[in-house]
Amino acid sequence: MTVYPPTATPLAPFIIHNFIIPLLIYTNKSIKHLTHKFKLFEIVSYTIVTSFLFFLKIIRSFLPFVLNYNSSPESESESDSDSSSYHWIPFLKGYGQSTDVGDIGSFEGDTCIARALYQLLAIHNEIPVSSRKYEVVRSYAEKLMDENLGVSCEPLRQVNATVLSGAFARALRQLEVAVAEGDCGEVDSGLDVVEKSGGGGGCCFGLSRVVRTAGYFGGAAWTRFVKRKTQLGGSAEKLAAELLWLAQKLSACGSGDEAVRQWASASNLASVSLTTQLRLQGSLVKLSVYLFKQAASMGGKDDDEGTMEELRKIKMKMLMSWIPFLCRSSNGTDAPILSFNEKAELENVLGELIGSLKHEDEQEKVLSLWLHHFTHCPSSDWPNLHLYYDHWCTTSRKLLILDGE
């Protein structure tokens, strides 16, 4: 293994962390008692802190090494040697070496047709909906997938299933990042900036609410003008619509259970989606309804006991993750997302899924979770599972009577 000499720490982050931030805190603390008497000192304090917080947000666009100075020289040398020999193309063989946050990764047995479908889905994920080429790329991808299924060949069906599963996982990760950053404002407040930069606890209280506001708007400017959202595959609404389309395509090739499995594991996304925009909540409701229906159709009489147990765990995880979201989410702003019949149909689907849980304590966990969120959300009366709750109470009562006899 090659031994590399230690790399020097860049001067800019060292100066910012050890000199500028302590100086700012000390200055702000020193003139704090003067701001009540002299308006000029208040203006000076406001200007200094506002400018500094804004500077912290945009410095990364001018000094890239501030974020990357810990990268190993080995990785840099490897990337340099690779780039000197060829231009890396993500859909060619060997693309699994990419470390991008949204990378699908490689899959076994990839072929030319698989890489072609992967390329189309990757482009479909990257370009915005407003692009005139968006529908062109989608039509190409649909044509290729339909032709693979039309041949009635198992390897081609497996190509569709494998590539679509990877594309669904990629879009799901991107959606979780986009929703989480949207809920957090994608920036820290002024107080958080000082605390995370090593400022003392007592000194932080010298920063007024004006400073917090300045930090917010500085971060908003950073988000709006510097950060490249194209790396996350576009807006959260676009990703939600893309996930629904991918789930439908997975179901068409007989692999809808893979989308259900991934959606059931997205408990963090279900949690942060409770406070996201109403339009996005409506899109996620549509996607959740579709995947709940797919979950209800999973399994069959011919499945062995091990498979049935695995499917039961997936259904349990999906119910526990997404029932709170259904109870508290918006079902449409200008127009309802679901019709009356669609809502009633999903209530029946949820009841069927709850009934498929063989263990009494599992049904209790799901129904008690539903009851908590259903009763604590005054703006929604859906999904109403009171019939299934009554049925569970009756069954539990009968079991207790039988045990006592």
N, C-alpha and C positions, 0 to 999 in steps of 0.2 A: 504494500500500500504506500503510495506516495505521501511524503510528509511535507506539509506546506508551512512556511513561516507564519507567525501570527500576524493578522491584519490589524492595521491601525484603526482606532475608532474615529469616525468622521468628526471634525471639529464643530460643525454647526449644531448637532443635537446636544453635544456636551456643553456648549456655551449656553444654549437655551435652557437646559435643565438645571445647570448649576449656578448660573449668574443672572440671566434675564428674569426668570420666574421669581427667584427670591427677592431680586431688586424690586420687581413690580409689587409683590406682596408687602414688602417693607415700606415702599413709598405710599401705597394706598393706606396702610395702617397709620403712617405718620401724619397724613393730611386729613385723616378721618374726622378728627375733632374740629377741624377748621371749616369743613364743608357746611356746617350749620350756621357759621357766621359770615362766610364770604362766598358769594355765588361763583366767583371766579375759580376757586379751588374745586367746587363741585363739577364745574364744566371741564376743568383739567383732568380730574379723576375719571370722569365719564369718557373723555376722549382717549386717554391712555389705555384704559382697560378694554374699551371697544375695539380700538385699533389692534391691540395685542391679540385678542381672541379671534378676530378676523384673520390676522396674520397666521395664527396656528392652524387654521383650517385650510389655507391656500398654499402653505409652504411646501406641502408634499408635491404639488404640481411643478414647482421650480427646483426642488431638491429631491429627486427620486431616491437617492441613496439614503435619505433619512429613514426610510421604511425598510430598505433592503440591505443595510450595512452588515447584518448578521448572516447573510447568505454565505455558504461555504465556497471557497475558491475552487473546490473540486467540481461542484455543479456548474460553476461558471466556465471552467475550462472544458467540461464536457459539452456544454451548449455551444461554446465557440467552435469546437472541433466538428460538431454535428452540422452547424450552420454553414461551415466552410465547404462541406461536401454536397449538401442538398438543401433545398427549401422544404421545411416540414409542412406536410399537408395532412390535416386531421383525419381525413377519411381513408387514407391509404394504410396499408398494412404496417403495424407497429405504432398506430396512433395511441395505444394504451399507455405509452410513456408520458403522455401529457399530464400536467398537474393542475390544469385549470379547474376552477370550482365546479364548473358545469360539465366536465368531461364525462362521457358515457363509459369510456374504457373499452378494452378489447374483449372479444368473445371468441370462444373456441370454434374452430372450423369455419372461419370467415372466408367468404368467397367473393368473387367479383360482384355478383348480384347483391350480396349482403352489404358490401361496401358502398355500392351505388345507392341502396335504400338508406343506409346510414347517412350518406352525404346529403341526400334530399331532406331527411328529417332534421339534420343539423342546421341546414340553411333555413328551413322552415321555422326553426326555433330562434334563429338569430335576426332575421329581417323583420322590420315592423309591419303591422297589419296595413298601414297606410301605403306601403310600397305596392306599385302595380304588379310587381313580380311575385307577390305573396300568394295569390290564388294560382298563379302559374306553377309555382313550386308544389303547392298542395295537390293540384290536379295531377302533376307528374308522379308524386308519391302514391296517391290513391290508385292511379293507373297501374303502377308497378306492383303494388300489393294485391290488387284485384287479379292481375294476370298470374301472379304466383299462386293464388288460391284457385284460379280457374283450371290449372293443370291437374289438380287433385294429386299432388305429389307431396309426401310427408316432409322431405328435406326442405322444400320451398315453403311449406307452412311453418316449419320450424325457423326458417330465416325471418319470416314476418314476425313471429312471436318473440324471437330473441332481440331483434333490433328495436321493435316497439317497446319491449320491456325496458331496455336501456334508455330509450328516449323518454319514457314515462318517468323513470327514476331521475333522470336529469332535470326534466321540467319541474318535478315535485321538489327537488332540492332548491332550485332557483325560486320557486314560488315561496317556499318557507323563508328563504333569505329576504326576498322582496317584501313579504308581509311583516316580518319581524323588524326590518329596518324602517318600514313605513310607520309602524306603531311606536317605535322609539324616536321618530323624527330624524333618524339616521345621523344625529349629532348629539353631543353631550352639552349639558348646560354649562354656564360659566363656572358655577361652583364645582362641577365635576371635573372640569379642565384643571383647576387649581389643585384639587385633591389628588387627582391621578398624576399630577406632575411633581408631587413631592412637597407641596406646601403644607405648613403646619395646620393643625386643627383649629386653634383659636384665631389665627390670622384670616382664615377663610371667611369668617363671619363679617369681615370688613367689606366684603363684596356685596353690594346692594342688589335689589331686584333689577335695577337698570343693567347691571353687569350680566345677570342671567339672560335678560332680553337680548343684550348685545351678543352673547354667546350663541343664542338661538339663531339670530339673523345671520351671524357670521357663518354658522354651519349650514344654514339654508342656502347661502350664496355658494358655499363649497359644493353642496349637493347639486345645485342647479347648473353651475357653469363648469365644474371641473370633473366630477365623478362620471365615469362612462357606464351608463346603465345598459348599454348594448351587450356588455359581457354577461349580464344576468338574463339575457334572453327577452328583454322587453318588459312591459308593464305587468303588474300582477294580474290584471284582468285578462290580458292576452294569454298569460301562462295558464290561468284557470280554464279558459276556453280551449286551449291546446290540450290540456290534460283530459278534458271531456272527449275530445276528438280521438285522442290516442286510446282512451279506455274503450271507446266504441270499436275501434279497429282491432284492439286486442280481443274483444269479445267475438268479432267476426272471424278471427282465426282460431277460436276455441281456447283462448288463454285469458279470458276475463278474470279468472281467479288471481292472476298475477297482479292486476291493477287493484283488486280488492285487498290483497295481502299488503301491498305497499301503502295504500290509503289507510288501512287499519293501523299501521305502525306510525302514521304521521300525527301522533298525539300532540306534539309541540305546535304544529301548524293549526290544529283544531283549537288550541288554547289561545294563541295570539290572534286568531281570526275573529275572536269575539269583540275586539275593539277596532277592527279595521273599517274601511269605508263601506257604506251600505250597498253600493253597486257591486263591489267585490264580494260581499257576503251573499248577495243574490246568486252570483256565478258559482260560488262554492256550494250553495244549497242545491243547485241543479246537479252539480257533479256528485255530491254526497247521495242524493236521491237515486241517481243512476247506479252508483256502486252498491248501495244498500240492496237494490233489486238484484244486482248480480250476485251479491253475497247470499241472498235467499235461494238462488238457483244452484248454488255450489253443492256438490256431493250427490251421491246416488245410492241405490240399494246394493249395487255391485261393489262399492268401495269397502275396503277392509277396515278393521277396527282402528288401526293406527292412523289411516287417512282421515277417518271420521273425527278422531280425537283432535287431529291437527286443525281441521276445518272448524271444529267447535271453538278452539282457542282463538282462531282468527276472527270469528263472528263475535265472540265475547270482547275481544280487544277493540273491534270496530264500534260496537255499541257503547262501550265505556268511553271511547275517545270522542265520538261525534254526536251523541245524544245531547250533551250540554250545548253544543253549537247550534243544533236544530232548534232547541227550545229558546235560545236567546238571540238568534240571528234575525236579520231583516229578510222578509220574504218578498221584497219588492218595494221600490220607492214610488215611481209613477204608476206602475201597474204590477199586480201580483205576479210573482215568479211561477207559482203553481196554482192550478185551478182547484176548485173544491174537490173534484173527483180524484185529481192527482194527490192531494193531501190525504184523502181517505185511503187511497191505495197504499201510500207509504205507511200509514198507521197500521194497515193490515200486514205489510211486509215486516215492520218492526215487531209486531206481535208474533209473527211466525218465527222470526229470528230468536226472540226471547223464549218462545216455546221449545226451540231446538236445543236450548241449554238444559241438559239433563239434570244437572245438580241444582238442588233447591237454593243453595246459598248464592250461586251465580245469578239466578233469576232475581233474588233479593237485592243483590248489589246493583244490577242494572235498573230495576224498578225504583229503588230508593234514590238512585242518582237522578232518574227522570223526575221523580216527585219533587225533589229539592229544587231543581232548576225550573221546572214547570210552574211551581207555586211562587217562586221568587222573581218571576219575570212577568210584570203586569201588562206588558204591551203585546203579548202573544198568548194564544190559546192552542197552539199547535207545536208538536204532535200531542194529541190527547189519547193517552194510553190507559185511561181509567178502567175500561172493560178488562184489559189484560191484568191490571193491578188487582181488580176484584177477583178475577179468576185465580190468580196466584194466592191471594188470601184464603179463598175457599179451599184450594188444594192443600195449602199448608195446615189449615184447620183440620181437615180430614186425616192428614198424615199424623197429626198429634193425637187425634182420637184413637186411631188404630194402634199407635205405639202405647197408649195407656191401657188398652184392653188386654 
